[in-house]
Amino acid sequence: MAAVELMHWGLAEQVRTLSEAHDVLSKLLPHPKSKPGVLKDYYLRSAAIYARVAETDRSHHHEALYWATREREKGEAIKLRKS
């Protein structure tokens, strides 16, 4: 994993509000034609961020849970081929 990517995910791990999560995660979103593994990783990591934000940004609790579920489902829907 590249240092730049770790730095950005490090920022994502520090967000406390839904607005911050949307801002940081939108900048980390890979190109839609990225490898399935890259997309799956993004969506599952994003889901974890939103789930945590649901606990820290209580005024947006339900909306953050929606986003966590949405991202998790998108990630889980990506099937990886076994090589």
Helices and strands as residue ranges (DSSP letters): H 3-14, H 18-28, H 36-56, G 58-60, H 61-77
